[in-house]
Amino acid sequence: MLPSNKRTCSHEFTNFSDNDNSNNSPHSFIKRTKCDFISEDLDIVPCSCHVVFLDPLPSTSLLHLTESSSMNHNVESLHDCHYYSSETIEYLKNNGVEFYEKLCHRLRQERLCPFSGNFSIIQSLGVYRTMGNADHLLNRPFDVKISHHCSCIAVSDYDNKRVVLFDYLTKNYKGQINVGTCPYYLAIEKHDPLLGYGCDSLYVSCGKFVKKFDLFRAIRMSVFKNKHLSRAMWISEDNELKVACGMHVYYSQTNQKGSNFKNGNSTNYLIVSDIGRSNLKFLRCDDGSAILSISSQNIGTIFSPWMIVVDPESSLLYVSELHHSVKILKMESFEENHEKTTFTLVECFGENELNKIALKNPCGMVLDRISKKIILANRNANSLMVLTRPSDKTFFEMEYQDHSLKFQQPRGLCFDERTGLLYLVDCSNHQVHIIS
């Protein structure tokens, strides 16, 4: 067993420009990490060694290096360390990829931020009350989602029948996906088992269909080939959905932490709000096949789902409805058949409920898991509403409602837990606002 007193990590960044004489791609980004810490699971101390991460796209996810191309070289460099042992060298030779993955996980860990509630617009995508199909313009946007692994912001551009991709850091145009029909709401699947660790998929609801796209491939085509992805990985079956709206990816237990991405033998599930048939439809993420539906018959109350958000920690489903209410469902058990899947109604609030929370078509909804609050976009009231559950209460109450931002017909919402910023779609003004 090796010493375990050091737990620090310092970073050194190097960019290679197009004029570099090195053998690296002009689009490469190398991150050299000087490690002086112990992995709690590995019990090793690779002091002062350098681990190299290559990123073939600027501002995108870090990709895995192969063991033959990287780890053997780095293992040899351990002989230059101030402290090393034959056991350490042998361990890294045999478990280099595992160590690399755990190191990546450590470096990616960030402190999550709650929403500040300042209700101040700090930046906007699109041009105020200006519609068009140019790269920087939007035409009645519907929803917005963030992929940190692909470092992009996806916006469903309804009237232009596309999904526009903006760079997460610079907010500049990055590419687009030609959907072929008017897109409604979006969902991101992190670490898609079909694509590999660090690769995200994008789901687009299009009325009677849901389409799945390879988000990383779409960015590659736009950056390197100046082309737009239009081919979907799959399209949901005919007549399976009537009017698909909000969606959320429910991660199976084996994929909760990306632990099963190597084998690809487990799938996640896409929960789709079908307002046309008044039910929630569960689709397999690997092939789009429907396995389950939840309707009024299952929960014993009127059901008209519009948006859905899932809290994986508590297995609660937050469902906003067309008739100005929000229902909270508890997933007691889940399997790929109706008999072994049970839901119970935990709470309901809205226009006609006892707690007097006046909702007006809540077309956007996100969950701030850090502060345990629900943020709603009331389309008909042109307002943002924050709901909280006091410690001495068993139900949600309205904490704040903001009418000062002057947006019109707000729709999709996305909460960035890394920055504490809220992304709101201002549909009638053809913009997406970033709110602190």
C-alpha positions as CSV (number, residue, x, y, z in Angstrom):
1,M,0.0,0.0,0.0
2,L,1.4,3.4,-0.9
3,P,1.3,6.7,1.0
4,S,-1.9,8.6,0.8
5,N,-1.1,12.1,2.2
6,K,-1.0,14.0,-1.1
7,R,-4.3,15.1,-2.7
8,T,-3.5,18.1,-4.9
9,C,-3.6,18.5,-8.7
10,S,-2.2,21.3,-10.8
11,H,-3.0,22.0,-14.4
12,E,-0.9,23.3,-17.3
13,F,-2.6,24.2,-20.6
14,T,-1.0,24.3,-24.0
15,N,-2.7,25.4,-27.3
16,F,-1.3,24.4,-30.7
17,S,-2.0,26.9,-33.4
18,D,-2.2,26.3,-37.2
19,N,1.4,27.5,-37.5
20,D,2.8,24.9,-35.1
21,N,5.5,22.6,-36.4
22,S,4.4,19.8,-34.1
23,N,2.8,16.7,-35.3
24,N,-0.5,17.6,-33.6
25,S,-3.6,18.5,-35.5
26,P,-4.1,22.2,-35.8
27,H,-7.4,21.6,-34.0
28,S,-5.8,19.8,-31.2
29,F,-6.0,21.0,-27.6
30,I,-3.6,19.3,-25.2
31,K,-4.2,19.4,-21.5
32,R,-1.2,18.3,-19.4
33,T,-2.0,17.5,-15.9
34,K,0.6,17.2,-13.2
35,C,-0.7,14.8,-10.6
36,D,0.2,14.7,-7.0
37,F,-2.8,12.9,-5.6
38,I,-4.1,9.5,-4.8
39,S,-7.2,8.0,-6.4
40,E,-9.2,6.7,-3.5
41,D,-10.1,3.6,-5.4
42,L,-6.6,2.9,-6.9
43,D,-4.2,3.5,-3.9
44,I,-1.4,4.8,-6.0
45,V,0.7,7.9,-6.1
46,P,1.9,8.8,-9.6
47,C,3.8,11.9,-8.4
48,S,4.8,14.5,-11.0
49,C,3.9,12.4,-14.0
50,H,2.1,13.9,-17.0
51,V,-1.1,12.6,-18.4
52,V,-2.1,13.9,-21.8
53,F,-5.7,14.5,-22.9
54,L,-6.4,15.2,-26.6
55,D,-9.4,17.0,-27.8
56,P,-9.9,17.0,-31.6
57,L,-12.4,19.8,-31.6
58,P,-12.1,23.2,-29.9
59,S,-14.4,23.5,-26.9
60,T,-15.7,20.0,-27.0
61,S,-15.5,17.0,-24.8
62,L,-12.3,15.3,-23.9
63,L,-11.9,12.0,-25.7
64,H,-10.3,8.8,-24.4
65,L,-6.8,7.9,-25.5
66,T,-6.0,4.4,-26.4
67,E,-3.7,2.5,-24.1
68,S,-1.2,1.7,-26.8
69,S,-0.8,5.4,-27.9
70,S,-0.7,7.1,-24.6
71,M,-0.5,5.1,-21.4
72,N,2.6,3.1,-22.2
73,H,4.5,6.4,-23.0
74,N,3.3,8.0,-19.8
75,V,4.1,4.9,-17.7
76,E,7.7,5.0,-18.9
77,S,7.9,8.7,-17.9
78,L,7.2,7.7,-14.3
79,H,10.9,6.7,-14.0
80,D,11.7,10.4,-13.9
81,C,9.4,10.9,-10.8
82,H,10.8,11.8,-7.5
83,Y,8.9,8.9,-6.0
84,Y,8.0,5.7,-7.8
85,S,8.0,1.9,-7.1
86,S,7.9,-1.1,-9.3
87,E,4.4,-1.9,-8.0
88,T,3.2,1.5,-9.1
89,I,4.7,1.1,-12.6
90,E,3.3,-2.4,-13.0
91,Y,-0.2,-1.3,-11.8
92,L,-0.4,1.5,-14.4
93,K,0.8,-0.8,-17.2
94,N,-2.0,-3.2,-16.4
95,N,-4.7,-0.7,-15.4
96,G,-3.8,2.5,-17.3
97,V,-7.1,3.0,-18.9
98,E,-9.0,2.6,-15.6
99,F,-6.7,5.1,-14.0
100,Y,-7.2,7.5,-16.9
101,E,-11.0,7.3,-16.5
102,K,-10.9,7.9,-12.8
103,L,-8.5,10.8,-13.3
104,C,-10.9,12.3,-15.9
105,H,-13.8,11.9,-13.4
106,R,-11.9,13.8,-10.7
107,L,-10.9,16.6,-13.1
108,R,-14.5,17.0,-14.4
109,Q,-16.0,17.3,-10.9
110,E,-17.3,20.8,-10.4
111,R,-19.2,22.6,-7.7
112,L,-22.9,22.9,-8.6
113,C,-24.5,26.3,-8.4
114,P,-28.2,27.1,-7.5
115,F,-30.2,29.7,-9.3
116,S,-29.5,33.1,-7.8
117,G,-33.0,34.5,-8.5
118,N,-31.7,37.9,-9.6
119,F,-33.9,37.8,-12.7
120,S,-31.4,39.8,-14.8
121,I,-30.7,39.1,-18.5
122,I,-27.0,38.9,-19.0
123,Q,-26.9,37.8,-22.6
124,S,-29.2,36.7,-25.5
125,L,-29.0,34.5,-28.5
126,G,-30.8,35.7,-31.6
127,V,-31.8,39.3,-32.5
128,Y,-34.7,41.0,-30.7
129,R,-37.9,40.8,-32.8
130,T,-35.9,39.9,-35.9
131,M,-36.8,36.6,-37.6
132,G,-34.7,34.9,-40.3
133,N,-32.8,31.8,-41.3
134,A,-29.3,33.3,-41.1
135,D,-26.8,31.6,-38.8
136,H,-27.3,34.1,-35.9
137,L,-31.1,34.4,-36.3
138,L,-34.0,32.4,-34.9
139,N,-37.6,32.2,-36.1
140,R,-40.0,31.3,-33.3
141,P,-37.7,29.2,-31.1
142,F,-39.3,26.6,-28.9
143,D,-36.8,25.0,-26.6
144,V,-33.2,25.1,-25.4
145,K,-30.8,22.5,-24.0
146,I,-27.1,22.3,-23.0
147,S,-24.6,19.6,-23.7
148,H,-21.5,20.1,-21.7
149,H,-19.7,17.2,-23.3
150,C,-20.1,18.7,-26.7
151,S,-19.8,22.2,-25.3
152,C,-22.8,23.5,-27.2
153,I,-26.3,25.1,-26.7
154,A,-29.0,23.5,-28.8
155,V,-32.1,25.6,-29.7
156,S,-35.1,24.2,-31.6
157,D,-35.8,26.8,-34.4
158,Y,-39.4,26.0,-35.1
159,D,-40.2,27.9,-38.3
160,N,-36.8,27.2,-39.8
161,K,-37.2,23.5,-39.2
162,R,-33.8,23.1,-37.7
163,V,-31.9,22.9,-34.4
164,V,-29.3,25.6,-34.1
165,L,-26.1,24.8,-32.2
166,F,-24.2,27.6,-30.4
167,D,-20.9,27.3,-28.7
168,Y,-21.3,27.0,-24.9
169,L,-18.4,29.4,-24.1
170,T,-18.4,32.0,-26.9
171,K,-22.2,31.8,-27.7
172,N,-21.2,32.0,-31.4
173,Y,-22.9,29.9,-34.1
174,K,-21.4,26.4,-34.2
175,G,-23.6,24.4,-36.6
176,Q,-27.1,23.1,-37.1
177,I,-29.2,20.0,-37.6
178,N,-31.8,20.0,-40.4
179,V,-34.8,18.3,-38.8
180,G,-37.0,18.3,-41.9
181,T,-40.1,19.3,-39.9
182,C,-41.0,21.9,-37.2
183,P,-39.2,20.9,-34.0
184,Y,-40.8,21.4,-30.6
185,Y,-38.9,20.3,-27.5
186,L,-35.5,18.8,-27.0
187,A,-33.7,16.4,-24.6
188,I,-30.1,15.4,-24.1
189,E,-28.8,11.9,-23.4
190,K,-25.4,12.1,-21.7
191,H,-22.9,9.3,-22.4
192,D,-25.1,7.5,-24.9
193,P,-24.3,3.8,-24.5
194,L,-24.5,3.4,-28.3
195,L,-22.0,6.2,-29.0
196,G,-19.5,5.9,-26.1
197,Y,-18.5,7.8,-23.0
198,G,-18.5,11.6,-23.5
199,C,-20.8,11.4,-26.5
200,D,-24.3,12.9,-26.2
201,S,-27.4,12.3,-28.2
202,L,-30.1,14.9,-29.0
203,Y,-33.8,14.1,-29.1
204,V,-36.2,16.3,-31.0
205,S,-40.0,16.1,-30.6
206,C,-41.7,16.8,-34.0
207,G,-45.5,16.4,-33.4
208,K,-46.2,12.9,-34.4
209,F,-42.6,11.8,-34.2
210,V,-39.5,11.9,-32.1
211,K,-36.1,11.9,-33.8
212,K,-32.7,11.0,-32.3
213,F,-29.5,12.6,-33.6
214,D,-25.8,12.1,-32.9
215,L,-24.9,15.5,-31.5
216,F,-21.1,15.1,-31.7
217,R,-21.4,14.0,-35.3
218,A,-23.5,17.1,-36.1
219,I,-20.8,19.4,-34.7
220,R,-18.0,17.5,-36.6
221,M,-19.9,17.9,-39.9
222,S,-20.4,21.6,-39.4
223,V,-16.9,22.4,-38.2
224,F,-14.8,20.2,-40.6
225,K,-17.1,19.7,-43.7
226,N,-19.4,22.8,-43.5
227,K,-22.4,20.5,-43.9
228,H,-25.5,20.0,-41.8
229,L,-26.6,16.7,-40.3
230,S,-30.1,15.6,-41.4
231,R,-30.0,11.9,-40.9
232,A,-31.5,10.7,-37.6
233,M,-30.2,7.7,-35.7
234,W,-33.9,6.6,-35.4
235,I,-37.4,8.0,-35.8
236,S,-40.2,6.8,-33.5
237,E,-42.8,4.5,-35.1
238,D,-45.8,5.7,-37.0
239,N,-49.0,6.4,-34.9
240,E,-47.0,5.8,-31.7
241,L,-47.4,9.5,-30.8
242,K,-50.0,12.1,-31.6
243,V,-48.6,15.4,-30.4
244,A,-45.2,14.9,-28.7
245,C,-44.1,17.8,-26.5
246,G,-41.7,17.8,-23.5
247,M,-39.2,15.0,-23.0
248,H,-36.7,13.8,-20.4
249,V,-34.2,11.0,-20.4
250,Y,-34.6,8.5,-17.5
251,Y,-31.2,6.8,-16.9
252,S,-31.3,3.1,-16.0
253,Q,-29.6,2.1,-12.8
254,T,-26.6,0.6,-14.6
255,N,-26.0,3.8,-16.6
256,Q,-26.5,6.3,-13.7
257,K,-22.8,7.1,-13.6
258,G,-21.8,6.0,-17.1
259,S,-20.5,2.7,-15.7
260,N,-22.0,0.5,-18.4
261,F,-21.0,2.6,-21.5
262,K,-18.3,0.1,-22.6
263,N,-20.6,-2.9,-23.1
264,G,-23.5,-1.0,-24.6
265,N,-25.8,-3.8,-23.2
266,S,-28.1,-1.5,-21.3
267,T,-30.4,1.2,-22.5
268,N,-31.8,4.4,-21.0
269,Y,-35.4,5.5,-21.5
270,L,-36.9,8.6,-23.1
271,I,-40.1,9.8,-21.4
272,V,-42.3,11.8,-23.9
273,S,-45.3,13.9,-23.0
274,D,-48.0,13.2,-25.6
275,I,-50.5,15.9,-25.2
276,G,-52.5,14.5,-28.1
277,R,-53.2,11.2,-26.3
278,S,-53.0,12.6,-22.8
279,N,-50.3,10.2,-21.6
280,L,-46.6,9.8,-20.9
281,K,-44.9,7.4,-23.3
282,F,-41.7,5.5,-22.4
283,L,-39.4,4.8,-25.4
284,R,-36.2,2.8,-25.4
285,C,-33.3,5.1,-26.2
286,D,-31.4,2.5,-28.2
287,D,-34.1,1.9,-30.9
288,G,-37.1,4.1,-30.1
289,S,-39.5,1.3,-29.4
290,A,-42.3,2.1,-27.0
291,I,-42.6,0.0,-23.9
292,L,-44.9,1.7,-21.5
293,S,-47.5,4.5,-21.3
294,I,-48.9,6.4,-18.2
295,S,-52.4,7.9,-18.4
296,S,-55.3,8.9,-16.3
297,Q,-56.1,5.2,-15.9
298,N,-52.8,4.7,-14.1
299,I,-52.9,7.6,-11.6
300,G,-56.6,8.1,-11.3
301,T,-56.9,11.8,-12.2
302,I,-57.3,14.0,-15.3
303,F,-54.0,14.0,-17.1
304,S,-52.8,16.3,-19.9
305,P,-49.0,16.3,-19.8
306,W,-47.1,19.1,-21.5
307,M,-43.6,19.2,-19.9
308,I,-41.8,16.6,-17.8
309,V,-38.8,16.8,-15.5
310,V,-37.4,13.8,-13.6
311,D,-35.5,14.0,-10.4
312,P,-33.3,10.9,-10.4
313,E,-32.5,11.0,-6.7
314,S,-36.1,10.8,-5.5
315,S,-37.6,9.1,-8.6
316,L,-40.2,12.0,-8.8
317,L,-41.7,13.0,-12.1
318,Y,-42.8,16.7,-12.3
319,V,-45.4,17.0,-15.0
320,S,-46.8,20.4,-16.1
321,E,-50.2,20.2,-17.7
322,L,-52.2,22.1,-20.4
323,H,-55.0,22.9,-17.9
324,H,-52.8,25.1,-15.7
325,S,-51.5,22.6,-13.2
326,V,-48.4,20.6,-12.2
327,K,-48.6,17.0,-10.9
328,I,-45.8,15.3,-9.0
329,L,-45.7,11.5,-9.5
330,K,-43.6,9.0,-7.6
331,M,-42.1,6.1,-9.6
332,E,-42.5,3.3,-7.1
333,S,-41.0,0.7,-9.4
334,F,-40.0,0.5,-13.0
335,E,-39.6,-2.4,-15.5
336,E,-40.3,-2.8,-19.1
337,N,-43.9,-3.9,-18.7
338,H,-47.0,-2.4,-17.2
339,E,-47.6,-5.0,-14.5
340,K,-44.3,-4.3,-12.7
341,T,-44.3,-0.5,-13.1
342,T,-46.3,1.6,-10.6
343,F,-46.8,5.3,-10.1
344,T,-48.5,7.2,-7.3
345,L,-49.7,10.8,-7.3
346,V,-47.8,12.7,-4.6
347,E,-48.9,16.3,-5.1
348,C,-50.9,18.6,-7.4
349,F,-51.0,22.3,-7.6
350,G,-52.3,24.9,-10.0
351,E,-55.1,27.3,-10.8
352,N,-57.9,25.4,-9.1
353,E,-55.9,23.9,-6.2
354,L,-56.0,24.8,-2.5
355,N,-52.5,26.3,-2.4
356,K,-53.6,29.0,-4.9
357,I,-50.6,28.8,-7.2
358,A,-52.0,30.5,-10.4
359,L,-50.4,28.8,-13.4
360,K,-51.1,30.0,-16.9
361,N,-50.0,27.4,-19.4
362,P,-46.7,26.4,-17.9
363,C,-44.9,25.6,-21.1
364,G,-41.4,25.5,-19.6
365,M,-40.3,23.8,-16.4
366,V,-36.9,23.0,-14.8
367,L,-35.9,21.6,-11.4
368,D,-33.1,23.4,-9.4
369,R,-31.9,20.3,-7.6
370,I,-29.4,22.3,-5.5
371,S,-32.0,24.6,-3.9
372,K,-34.8,22.1,-4.3
373,K,-37.0,24.6,-6.3
374,I,-39.2,24.4,-9.4
375,I,-38.9,27.1,-12.0
376,L,-41.8,27.5,-14.4
377,A,-42.4,29.7,-17.5
378,N,-46.0,30.8,-17.6
379,R,-46.7,31.3,-21.3
380,N,-50.0,33.1,-21.0
381,A,-48.9,35.3,-18.1
382,N,-45.5,36.1,-19.7
383,S,-43.8,35.4,-16.3
384,L,-41.3,33.3,-14.5
385,M,-42.4,31.6,-11.3
386,V,-40.2,30.0,-8.6
387,L,-41.9,27.4,-6.3
388,T,-40.3,26.2,-3.1
389,R,-41.3,23.8,-0.4
390,P,-40.7,25.3,3.1
391,S,-39.1,23.0,5.6
392,D,-42.2,23.0,7.8
393,K,-44.6,22.2,4.9
394,T,-45.3,19.1,2.8
395,F,-46.4,21.0,-0.3
396,F,-44.9,23.6,-2.7
397,E,-45.7,27.3,-2.4
398,M,-45.0,30.2,-4.7
399,E,-41.8,32.0,-3.6
400,Y,-41.5,34.6,-6.4
401,Q,-43.1,35.6,-9.7
402,D,-41.3,37.9,-12.1
403,H,-43.0,40.0,-14.8
404,S,-40.2,42.5,-15.3
405,L,-38.2,40.9,-18.1
406,K,-40.7,41.8,-20.8
407,F,-40.6,38.6,-22.8
408,Q,-43.5,37.3,-24.8
409,Q,-44.8,33.7,-24.8
410,P,-41.9,32.0,-22.9
411,R,-41.6,28.4,-23.7
412,G,-38.6,26.1,-23.1
413,L,-36.3,26.4,-20.1
414,C,-32.9,25.0,-19.3
415,F,-31.0,25.3,-16.0
416,D,-27.2,25.1,-16.1
417,E,-26.1,23.6,-12.8
418,R,-22.5,24.4,-13.4
419,T,-23.1,28.2,-13.6
420,G,-26.5,28.7,-11.9
421,L,-27.8,30.4,-15.0
422,L,-31.2,29.9,-16.5
423,Y,-31.8,29.7,-20.2
424,L,-35.3,30.9,-21.3
425,V,-36.9,30.8,-24.8
426,D,-38.6,34.1,-25.7
427,C,-40.6,32.7,-28.6
428,S,-42.4,35.8,-29.9
429,N,-39.3,37.9,-29.7
430,H,-37.2,35.2,-31.5
431,Q,-34.5,35.0,-28.8
432,V,-33.1,32.8,-26.0
433,H,-32.2,34.8,-22.9
434,I,-29.5,33.8,-20.3
435,I,-30.8,34.9,-16.9
436,S,-28.9,35.1,-13.6
